[in-house]
Amino acid sequence: MLATRHWDRLGNGGLTFTELGFGAAPIANLYRAISDDDAHAVLTAAWDAGLRYFDTAPLYGYGLSETRLNRFLRDKPREDYVLSTKIGRLLRVSDAASRDGVGKWFDIPSRVGVYDYGYDATMRCLEISLERLGVDRVDILYAHDLDVFNHGTAAALQARLDEFMAGGYRALLDLRDQGVIRAFGAGVNEWEPCQWMLERGDFDIFLLAGRYTLLEQEALQSFLPMATARGVGVVVGGPFNSGVLATGPKPGAFYNYDPAPEWVLKRAGHLQKVCAAHGVGLVDAAFQFPLRHPAVVSVIPGGQGVSEMAANVAAATAVIPDALWQDLKDQGLMRADAPV
């Protein structure tokens, strides 16, 4: 059975996460199309393995991820799982020629995403997500993609952060205070905006994608210590940095949603060599490393097939010798202050 972690910053009973969570972007035809039945089979394999935390977003397949989860969760007792989705984009109908996500999302509804982090848009976004998901509540709402990666420049991001704090943040506070949601935070690709928000608001949980991994630990500088001190939970997405820590440094390996640059391939090769010397798979070490940090409540790799889900379960349950972590530190491949 998968291990669990309980989070209760607010003293309201909190939430119990499985250490292995389910990132529901891949089942929404990310990079290639899969059938409804294939997506359902992956979700079933996850559930049967004991996984009970599911994270989705309107962006994933432009609604497809949430509607596929609807079919799967329909007969599951609501108290048996933790569910998160996101706010920050409203989906508008478009024609096929002008839809968003061409080349990234396949066989999806023709939609464009419109950024809106305001109060009313946040409430509307939740309402629509509840309809797509077919549930009467979600446990966590994340403000989605408040980062330079999505908004292009620091100035553009700052404008969106200001918009969010003036509107969407207040909506999330109201929803939490009214008991509609149990927790809120932000789901982003950079740790710096997480820290900016944490310094200015009463946040519960951040979903940080790809920035606390075997390859990258800069979040240890200030954000993760601050989260720990305040009892703020961290969900780690992208523990394999878009693939390279799962596949190893092979040709065509991906990093941060693009082909991996040479420095990433070289470093991943060094990591893989040290792991092999301890009889450990790189993918297993990459999954378990973030869980050594006390703020981390769950790690959510994706899975587009049953075999990938089985590999995620294997990584979550693999035995990692403590000597591996020390060896990585001794060789300068991991920050000395990384909790192991």
KAFEN-V632994 format. One record per pair of residues at least 6 apart in sequence whose C-alpha atoms are under 7 Angstrom apart, sorted by the first residue. I is the first residue (numbers start at 0). GAP is how many residues later the second one is. D is the distance in whole Angstrom. If there is no record, write none. Layout:
I:GAP:D, I:GAP:D
This chain:
0:48:7, 0:49:6, 1:16:6, 1:17:7, 1:48:6, 1:49:7, 2:15:6, 2:16:6, 3:12:7, 3:13:5, 3:14:4, 3:15:5, 4:11:6, 4:12:5, 4:13:6, 4:14:6, 4:292:6, 5:9:6, 5:10:4, 5:11:6, 6:7:5, 6:8:5, 6:9:6, 7:6:4, 7:7:6, 8:222:5, 8:223:7, 16:35:7, 16:36:6, 16:65:7, 16:280:6, 16:281:6, 17:33:6, 17:34:6, 17:35:6, 17:280:6, 18:278:6, 18:279:4, 18:280:6, 19:31:6, 19:278:6, 19:279:5, 19:280:6, 19:296:6, 20:30:6, 20:31:7, 20:32:5, 20:33:6, 20:277:6, 20:278:6, 20:279:4, 21:31:6, 21:32:5, 21:33:6, 21:278:5, 21:279:6, 21:280:6, 22:31:6, 22:32:5, 22:33:7, 22:277:5, 22:278:6, 22:279:5, 23:30:7, 23:31:6, 23:32:5, 23:41:6, 23:278:6, 24:31:7, 24:35:5, 24:40:6, 24:277:7, 25:276:6, 25:277:6, 25:278:5, 26:12:5, 26:38:6, 26:277:5, 27:32:6, 27:33:5, 27:36:5, 27:37:5, 28:32:6, 28:76:6, 28:77:5, 29:31:7, 29:74:6, 29:75:5, 29:76:7, 30:73:5, 30:74:6, 30:75:7, 31:73:7, 31:74:6, 32:73:5, 32:74:6, 35:32:7, 39:32:6, 40:265:7, 41:262:7, 41:263:6, 41:264:5, 41:267:7, 44:261:6, 45:263:7, 51:29:5, 51:30:6, 52:28:6, 52:29:5, 52:30:6, 53:28:6, 53:29:5, 53:30:6, 54:28:6, 54:29:5, 54:30:6, 55:9:7, 55:10:6, 55:28:6, 55:29:5, 56:9:7, 56:28:5, 56:29:5, 57:8:7, 57:28:7, 57:71:7, 60:44:6, 60:47:6, 61:46:7, 61:47:7, 61:49:6, 63:44:7, 65:66:6, 65:67:5, 66:65:5, 66:66:6, 68:64:6, 69:62:7, 69:63:4, 69:64:5, 81:57:6, 82:55:5, 82:56:5, 82:57:7, 83:54:6, 83:55:6, 83:56:5, 83:57:6, 84:55:7, 84:56:5, 84:57:6, 85:55:5, 85:56:5, 85:57:6, 85:58:6, 86:35:6, 86:38:6, 86:39:7, 86:54:7, 86:55:6, 86:56:5, 86:57:6, 87:27:6, 87:28:5, 87:29:5, 87:34:7, 87:55:6, 87:56:6, 88:24:6, 88:25:5, 88:26:4, 88:27:6, 89:23:6, 89:24:5, 89:25:7, 89:26:7, 89:35:6, 90:20:6, 90:21:6, 90:22:5, 90:23:6, 91:19:5, 91:20:5, 91:21:6, 92:17:6, 92:18:5, 92:19:7, 93:16:5, 93:17:5, 93:18:6, 94:15:6, 95:14:5, 98:11:5, 98:12:5, 98:13:5, 99:11:6, 99:12:5, 99:13:7, 116:46:6, 116:47:5, 116:50:7, 116:51:5, 117:45:6, 117:46:6, 117:49:4, 117:50:5, 118:48:4, 118:49:4, 118:51:7, 118:52:5, 121:46:6, 121:49:7, 122:48:7, 129:6:6, 129:7:7, 136:43:7, 137:43:6, 138:42:5, 138:43:5, 138:44:6, 139:41:6, 139:42:6, 139:43:5, 139:44:5, 140:42:7, 140:43:5, 140:44:7, 141:42:6, 141:43:5, 141:44:4, 141:45:5, 142:42:6, 142:43:4, 142:44:6, 143:42:6, 143:43:5, 143:44:6, 144:42:6, 144:43:5, 144:44:7, 145:11:7, 145:15:7, 145:42:6, 145:47:7, 146:10:6, 146:41:6, 146:42:6, 146:43:6, 146:46:6, 147:6:6, 147:9:6, 148:40:7, 150:6:6, 171:12:7, 174:6:6, 175:6:6, 175:7:6, 182:21:6, 182:22:7, 183:19:6, 183:20:6, 183:21:6, 184:18:5, 184:19:6, 184:20:5, 184:21:5, 185:20:5, 185:21:6, 186:19:6, 186:20:4, 186:21:6, 187:19:6, 187:20:5, 187:21:6, 188:19:6, 188:20:5, 188:21:6, 188:22:7, 189:18:7, 189:21:6, 190:17:7, 190:20:7, 190:28:6, 190:32:7, 194:28:5, 203:28:5, 203:29:6, 204:27:5, 204:28:4, 204:29:5, 205:27:6, 205:28:5, 205:29:6, 206:27:6, 206:28:5, 206:29:6, 206:30:7, 207:26:7, 207:27:6, 207:28:5, 207:29:6, 208:27:6, 208:28:4, 208:29:5, 209:27:6, 209:28:5, 209:29:6, 209:31:5, 210:6:7, 210:8:7, 211:7:6, 211:78:7, 212:26:6, 212:73:7, 212:76:7, 212:77:6, 213:72:6, 213:75:7, 213:120:7, 216:118:7, 226:6:7, 226:68:7, 227:66:7, 227:67:5, 231:63:7, 232:62:5, 232:63:6, 232:64:6, 233:61:6, 233:62:5, 233:63:6, 234:61:6, 234:62:6, 234:63:5, 234:64:6, 235:60:7, 235:62:6, 235:63:5, 235:64:6, 236:62:6, 236:63:5, 236:64:6, 237:62:7, 237:63:6, 238:47:6, 238:48:6, 238:62:6, 239:6:6, 239:46:6, 240:14:5, 240:15:6, 241:12:6, 241:13:5, 241:14:5, 241:15:6, 242:10:6, 242:11:5, 242:12:6, 243:9:5, 243:10:5, 243:11:6, 244:23:7, 244:37:6, 244:38:6, 244:41:6, 245:36:7, 245:37:5, 246:6:7, 247:20:6, 247:21:7, 247:24:7, 248:16:5, 248:19:6, 248:20:6, 251:7:6, 252:6:6, 252:7:6, 253:6:5, 271:10:5, 274:6:6, 274:7:6, 274:49:7, 277:46:6, 279:40:7, 282:32:7, 283:31:4, 283:34:6, 286:28:6, 286:29:7, 287:28:7, 289:6:7, 291:47:6, 291:48:5, 292:46:5, 302:6:5, 324:15:7, 327:6:6, 328:6:6, 328:7:6
